[in-house]
């Protein structure tokens, strides 16, 4: 731990799908003064996301599903997103392949890890590992749509890459991981 940080106490506030902890810490500013701070931290594990790309047709496979926290913020809650999910006990590659198959029905080829990112480091411990993979008619081996046992009802959307990128500007695509992955494709493919 950084010598400018002293953890004074931690208290578990909730342990359900994830764990919500209240941390009290003393923070020493650059000028030497100490300040007591409290932070709520949510931990539900690390995650993976993948953008499925067909380079021959310049299309992407995205998903659409209901996101309740988005509705609480007053926005339309049926988000268009890249395929994603929690790692659970899997390594990154196994996790992303599992999620791609569950959500889209495709087993992508040429899967490549791109980078890791913290999406909301002020309150979430989640580190998201982002990937790209190729798909076409031959990679579809299952129906997709998510796992009914987990309450998932996922619509699979195929879009031209240019249309997906335009969806960022129009506000149709507002999910951060999806925006990052689409921009990576635009810059690198």
N, C-alpha and C positions, 0 to 999 in steps of 0.2 A: 504494500500500500504506500502511496505517496506520503512523504513526511509532512506535507501540508494538510493532510486529512487524518482526523482521528474519529473513528466510529465509536460513538458513545453508547448507543443501544440500537437493537433491532427488535421489532415486534411483528409477528405474523398477524395480519388483519383478516385475511381470508385464505382458505385453501380449498378451492373447488376445481374448476378446469385448469387453473393455474394458481400461482401463489402471489398474493398481494402483501407486501412487507412495508412497514414504516421504518425508515432508517433515520436515526438522529446522529448527526455528525458535527464535529467542530472543524471549520474550514479556516485556514490561515491565508489571508490575502497577501498579495505581493508586498504590501507596505508593512507586513508583520502583525497586523491586528487579526484577532480570532473572531469568528462569528459562528454561532450555533445555527444549524440549518436542519430542516426536516424534509425528507423526500419519500414519496410513495413509489415503490418499484414493483412492477408486475413482471412475473416470470412464468411463461408457459412453454419454454423451450425454444430451441433454434428452428429455423425453417429453410425451405428451398423454394425456388421459383424457376420456371423455364418458359422461354418463348419458343414456340414451335414454328419453324419457317420452312416454306417450300421455295427454294431458290429458283426453280424452273418457272414457276408461276408467280413468284414474288408475292406470296400470300402468307398470312399468319393464322394460327389457330389460337383463339382467345376463349375465355369462358365468361358467362354471366350468371351471377347468383346474388341472393339477397344478403345484405350486410346491415344488421340492425343498428350498430353504432352510427352508421352514416345517416340513417333516418333520424336519429336523435339530434343530429346536427342540422336538420332541416333540408338535407339534400336527397335526391332520388336514390333509393337504397339498392337498386338492382345494378351492381357495378360490373363493368366490363374489365376483366383482369387477365393477366397471364396465369397459367396453371401454377398452383402453389399449395404448400401444406407444411405441416410440422414434420420434423425429422423423426420424432418418437425415438426409437432405439436404432434407427438406420444410420449408415454413413451417408454423406451428401449425395453421392451418385445413386446409390440404391433408393434413397428417399425421393429424389427427383424423378427417377424412372417409375417408381410406384405411383406418385402423384399424377404424372402424365397419363399413365394407363387408366387409373381410376377416374380421372376427370374428363379426359378426351377420348379414351379408347385407343390411343396410338402408343406404340412403342417406338419412340424416336431413334433415329440413327445419328451418328456423328455428334454425339452430345459433348459439349465443351463447357467447362467451368469458366466463367468470366471474371467474377469478383464477389466479394462479400461486402455487405453494407448493414449498418444499423439504421433502421427507419425512424425511430423515435428514441434516441439515446438518453433523453432526459427522464424517461419513465419506464422504458421497456428494456429488458435484458436481451431480447431476441436479436440474434445475428442471422441475417438472411443471405444465403448463398444463391447467386444467380447464374443461370445456365442458358445456353442456346442449343437447340437440336433441330434436325431436319425431319420433316414428315412428308408423306405423299400417300396415294391410295394404298400402297403396299404395306404401310406401317400401321394401318388400322386393324386391330385384332380383337377388339372388344367394343361394347356399346358406349362406354364412357358415361358421363352424367353424374359421377360421384357415387358415394356409398350411402344407400338408403338407411342403413343401420346407424350412420352418423348424422342423419337428418339432412343430407346433402341432396339438392335438386339443382344440378348444374347444366346450363344450356351451353353447348359448344357452338362457337361462332367462327366462321372462316371469313377473313377480310383481306382485301388487297393491302399490302404494306402501306402504300400511299394513303389509303382511306383511314387506316388505323392511326397513322401519324396526324392526319387532318382531324381525327377525333380528339386528339389532345388539345388542339387549338379551339375546337368548338365546345369543349367541356363534356363531350360524350365519354371520354376516358380520363378519369381523375385519380386513378389508383397509382401510387408512387412507383411501385415495383414495375408495373406495366409501362409507365412512361419511361423509366430508366432503360428497360429492355428494348423498347421500340426505338429509342434514340440510339442505343448501341447498334441495333441493326442498321439504322439509317447511316450511321457513321462508318460501319465496318463491312457492309455487304453491298 
